Amino acid sequence: MVEAHEFQQFGEIVELPLRDPQLCVIVDTEEEFDWRTFSPQARSVRNVGLQEPLQRLYERYGIVPTYAVDYPVASQEDGYRPLREFLSDKRCEIGAHLHPWVNPPIDEVIGELNSYPCNLPSDLEYRKLKELTETIQKNLKVRPCLYKAGRYGFGENTTTVLKALGYLIDCSVLPGTDLRRQSGPNFTAFPNEPYWLSDGSLIELPVTTGFLGMLGKRGAGLYPWLRNRWAEQMRLPGVFARLRLIDRIRLTPEGISLDEAKRLTRYLIREQNFGVLTLTYHSSSLRVGCTSYVRDKAELASFIAWIDGYLEFFFGEVGGVATTPRSVYEQAVSFRNC
């Protein structure tokens, strides 16, 4: 399995001409499936037609979300038609999201190992993303420049694949996280700020993650220890979080409270001088019963209210502004060439 220290492609932290914190919204736009299994037959995309309430909310705050779509969404009318309506008025942008088990060509053994695109042979990773890219271009009439690997499956060959297909932005990396127990990559030592990949032609826009608490500055090194089997059996991650020793928080309404998200945002902006944050979630959470985060109508209402509350906080108390990954890339290139 590829570990963080084995990657030699990362360059400098991205510098941006920022005065106010910026926020991107990136939605993993995908089929509904049991996250414990990987079936090529799981192709329902009814959730995509349920994105309208949040889309209207984003428009109220001046946000243009990026829907990172996978093959079932890009290839079926129930998936791409609602997004084409948003695109027609430039109300959204489109990226690519690769779920190997439902994305042709399926030449691999289906299972947990190969559910991470980075574990596939490089040629197969390329051919799958090429098929997805061309399907998006055919049905959504746009060429995606943003990529998000399914299950955060970014590996040693992914940058080469992205460059070959003309991508500009990757947002697959989950900083401070070791997925090797699930056959995935190890991002323990990866930075949580945007940075240049490879020769500087690609930007990594990591999932916004932070370690808070008294031991937060040592979180990237200590947290993997808290996630081993013994520590989890002893419920140490929860104990450390409740005691405010180490608390790893992602910027998402899925499993994170609104208070936690606000605390993370204040910390990143005030203590780490963060300029760009990304709010992420799965499109399937908008269909009741499809994820563990939204099991009934009350939880759906709370999910939407969470996002509304966060946006009110970000654009109010924080004084932030809306952006898109494409805009972040353009700003970074312009600033670098000054």
C-alpha positions in Angstrom: 0.0 0.0 0.0 1.3 3.4 -0.9 2.2 5.5 2.2 2.5 9.3 2.4 6.3 9.3 2.5 6.4 7.4 -0.7 4.9 10.2 -2.7 7.4 12.4 -4.3 5.0 14.6 -6.3 4.1 17.3 -3.9 5.3 20.8 -4.3 4.9 24.0 -2.4 1.9 25.2 -0.5 -0.4 27.2 -2.8 -0.2 31.0 -2.3 -3.3 33.0 -3.0 -3.9 36.8 -3.0 -6.6 36.4 -0.4 -7.9 39.0 2.0 -11.1 37.2 3.1 -11.6 33.4 3.8 -13.1 31.6 0.8 -15.5 28.6 0.8 -16.0 25.9 -1.8 -18.8 23.4 -1.8 -18.0 20.1 -3.4 -20.7 17.4 -3.5 -19.8 13.7 -4.1 -22.6 13.1 -6.6 -23.1 9.4 -6.8 -25.4 6.4 -6.9 -27.2 5.0 -3.8 -25.5 1.9 -2.5 -24.7 0.0 0.7 -21.3 1.5 1.7 -20.3 -1.9 3.2 -20.4 -3.6 -0.2 -19.4 -2.8 -3.8 -21.9 -4.0 -6.4 -21.8 -3.1 -10.1 -25.6 -3.4 -10.0 -26.1 -0.5 -7.6 -27.0 2.2 -10.1 -30.0 4.1 -8.7 -29.4 7.8 -8.9 -32.8 9.1 -7.8 -31.1 11.3 -5.2 -29.7 13.6 -7.8 -33.3 14.9 -8.5 -33.5 15.8 -4.8 -30.7 18.4 -4.7 -32.9 21.4 -5.6 -33.5 22.6 -1.9 -29.8 22.9 -1.3 -29.1 24.3 -4.7 -31.6 27.1 -4.0 -30.0 27.6 -0.6 -26.6 28.0 -2.3 -27.9 30.5 -4.7 -29.2 32.6 -1.8 -25.7 32.8 -0.5 -24.1 33.3 -3.9 -22.4 29.9 -3.9 -21.8 27.9 -7.1 -21.4 24.3 -5.9 -19.3 21.7 -7.7 -21.0 18.4 -8.3 -18.3 15.7 -8.6 -20.3 13.1 -10.5 -19.6 9.4 -10.9 -20.4 7.1 -13.8 -24.0 6.1 -12.9 -24.9 9.8 -12.6 -23.1 10.9 -15.7 -24.5 8.0 -17.9 -28.2 8.0 -16.8 -30.7 10.6 -17.6 -32.1 10.6 -14.0 -28.6 11.6 -13.0 -27.4 14.1 -15.5 -30.7 15.8 -16.4 -31.2 17.7 -13.1 -27.5 18.8 -13.2 -27.9 20.0 -16.8 -30.7 22.3 -15.6 -28.3 23.8 -13.0 -25.6 24.1 -15.6 -27.8 25.9 -18.1 -27.9 28.9 -15.8 -24.3 28.6 -14.6 -25.6 27.7 -11.2 -23.1 24.9 -10.7 -19.8 23.4 -11.9 -19.1 19.7 -12.7 -16.2 17.5 -11.6 -15.5 13.8 -11.8 -15.8 11.2 -9.0 -14.6 7.7 -9.7 -16.3 4.7 -8.2 -14.3 1.8 -9.9 -16.9 -0.9 -9.2 -19.6 0.8 -11.3 -17.3 2.5 -13.9 -16.4 0.7 -17.1 -14.2 -1.0 -18.0 -14.6 -3.4 -15.1 -11.6 -5.7 -15.6 -10.7 -6.0 -11.9 -11.9 -8.2 -9.1 -14.7 -6.3 -7.3 -14.0 -5.8 -3.6 -12.7 -3.5 -0.9 -9.1 -3.5 -2.2 -10.1 -2.4 -5.7 -12.7 0.0 -4.5 -9.9 2.5 -4.2 -8.9 3.7 -7.7 -5.3 4.1 -6.6 -5.0 0.3 -6.0 -5.9 -0.5 -9.7 -3.2 -1.0 -12.3 -2.3 2.5 -13.6 -3.6 1.7 -17.1 -6.9 0.6 -15.7 -7.2 3.7 -13.5 -6.5 5.8 -16.6 -9.1 3.9 -18.8 -11.8 4.2 -16.1 -11.3 7.9 -15.6 -11.1 8.4 -19.4 -14.5 6.7 -19.8 -16.0 8.8 -17.0 -14.5 12.0 -18.4 -15.9 11.4 -21.9 -19.3 10.4 -20.6 -19.5 13.6 -18.6 -18.5 15.6 -21.6 -21.1 13.8 -23.8 -24.1 14.1 -21.5 -23.3 17.2 -19.5 -21.6 19.1 -22.3 -18.7 20.2 -20.1 -15.1 18.9 -19.7 -14.4 18.4 -16.0 -11.2 19.9 -14.6 -11.8 18.7 -11.0 -11.3 15.1 -9.8 -12.2 13.4 -6.5 -11.3 9.8 -6.2 -13.9 7.5 -4.7 -13.1 6.6 -1.1 -10.2 9.1 -1.2 -8.3 6.6 -3.4 -5.5 8.9 -4.5 -2.2 7.1 -5.1 1.2 7.2 -6.7 -0.1 7.0 -10.3 -3.1 9.3 -9.9 -1.2 12.5 -10.7 0.1 11.1 -14.0 -3.4 9.9 -14.9 -4.9 13.3 -14.1 -2.3 15.2 -16.2 -2.9 12.9 -19.1 -6.6 13.7 -19.1 -6.3 17.4 -18.7 -7.4 17.8 -15.1 -6.3 20.8 -13.1 -7.5 20.1 -9.5 -7.6 17.1 -7.3 -9.6 17.1 -4.0 -9.2 13.4 -3.0 -6.8 13.7 -0.1 -8.1 13.3 3.5 -5.3 14.8 5.7 -4.2 13.2 8.9 -6.0 9.9 8.0 -4.6 6.4 7.6 -6.9 4.2 5.6 -4.5 1.2 5.4 -6.7 -0.9 7.6 -9.4 -0.7 5.0 -6.9 -1.3 2.1 -6.7 2.4 1.3 -3.9 5.0 1.3 -2.1 6.6 4.2 -2.5 10.4 4.4 -1.2 10.9 7.9 1.6 13.2 6.9 -0.2 15.1 4.2 -0.7 18.9 4.6 -4.3 20.2 5.0 -3.7 23.3 3.0 -3.9 23.5 -0.9 -0.6 22.7 -2.5 0.9 22.1 -6.0 1.2 18.6 -7.3 4.0 17.2 -9.5 5.4 19.9 -11.8 3.0 22.6 -10.6 0.4 22.0 -13.3 -2.1 20.5 -10.8 -3.4 21.7 -7.4 -4.4 19.5 -4.5 -7.4 20.9 -2.6 -7.6 18.6 0.4 -10.7 17.8 2.3 -10.8 20.5 5.0 -9.7 18.7 8.2 -8.2 19.9 11.4 -6.9 18.6 14.8 -8.2 20.6 17.7 -7.6 20.4 21.4 -4.7 20.6 23.8 -2.7 18.1 21.7 -4.0 19.3 18.4 -0.6 20.5 17.1 0.6 16.9 17.5 -2.6 15.4 16.2 -1.3 14.2 12.8 1.2 12.0 14.6 -0.9 10.9 17.6 -4.3 10.4 15.9 -3.3 7.2 14.0 -2.4 5.6 17.4 -5.9 6.5 18.6 -7.4 4.7 15.6 -5.7 1.3 16.1 -8.0 -1.6 17.1 -7.0 -1.6 20.8 -7.6 2.1 21.2 -10.9 1.9 19.4 -12.0 -1.0 21.6 -11.2 1.2 24.6 -13.1 4.1 23.0 -10.1 6.3 23.3 -10.9 8.6 20.3 -14.2 9.6 21.9 -12.5 10.0 25.3 -9.8 12.3 23.9 -12.4 14.3 22.0 -14.6 14.8 25.0 -11.6 15.9 27.1 -10.6 18.3 24.3 -7.2 16.7 24.0 -7.4 15.7 20.3 -10.5 16.1 18.2 -10.2 15.5 14.5 -13.0 17.4 12.7 -13.9 17.5 9.0 -16.0 20.3 7.4 -19.1 18.3 6.6 -22.7 17.9 7.9 -22.2 14.1 7.9 -21.4 13.1 11.4 -20.1 16.5 12.5 -22.1 18.9 14.6 -22.6 22.5 13.6 -20.8 23.6 16.7 -17.8 21.4 15.8 -17.7 22.8 12.3 -17.8 26.4 13.6 -15.0 25.6 16.1 -12.9 24.0 13.3 -13.4 27.0 11.0 -12.5 29.6 13.7 -9.4 27.6 14.5 -8.2 27.2 10.9 -8.7 30.8 10.1 -7.5 32.4 13.3 -4.7 30.0 14.3 -3.6 28.6 11.0 -4.4 31.5 8.7 -6.4 29.3 6.3 -7.6 31.0 3.1 -9.7 28.3 1.4 -12.1 25.8 3.1 -14.2 23.1 1.4 -17.6 21.9 2.6 -18.3 18.4 1.4 -21.0 15.7 1.7 -22.6 13.0 -0.4 -25.6 13.7 -2.7 -27.2 10.5 -1.5 -27.7 12.1 2.0 -30.5 14.1 0.4 -32.6 10.9 -0.1 -34.0 9.7 3.1 -32.6 6.3 4.2 -29.7 6.1 1.8 -27.0 7.1 4.3 -26.6 6.7 8.0 -26.7 10.5 8.3 -30.2 11.0 7.1 -32.5 8.2 8.2 -35.9 10.0 8.3 -37.5 13.3 7.3 -36.6 15.0 10.5 -32.9 14.2 10.0 -33.2 15.5 6.4 -34.5 18.8 7.7 -31.7 19.0 10.2 -29.1 18.2 7.5 -30.3 21.1 5.4 -30.6 23.4 8.5 -27.0 22.5 9.4 -25.8 23.8 6.0 -27.9 26.9 6.2 -26.6 27.6 9.7 -23.0 27.1 8.6 -23.3 29.4 5.6 -24.9 32.1 7.8 -22.0 31.7 10.2 -19.3 31.7 7.5 -20.6 34.7 5.5 -21.7 36.5 8.7 -19.4 36.1 11.7 -16.4 35.0 9.6 -16.9 37.5 6.9 -16.0 34.9 4.2 -16.7 34.9 0.5 -17.9 32.2 -1.9 -15.5 30.6 -4.5 -15.1 27.5 -6.6 -12.2 25.1 -7.0 -11.7 26.4 -10.6 -11.5 30.0 -9.3 -8.9 28.9 -6.6 -6.8 27.3 -9.4 -7.0 30.5 -11.5 -6.1 32.7 -8.6 -3.1 30.5 -7.7 -1.8 30.5 -11.3 -2.3 34.2 -11.6 -0.5 34.9 -8.3 2.3 32.5 -9.2 2.9 34.2 -12.5 3.0 37.8 -11.1 
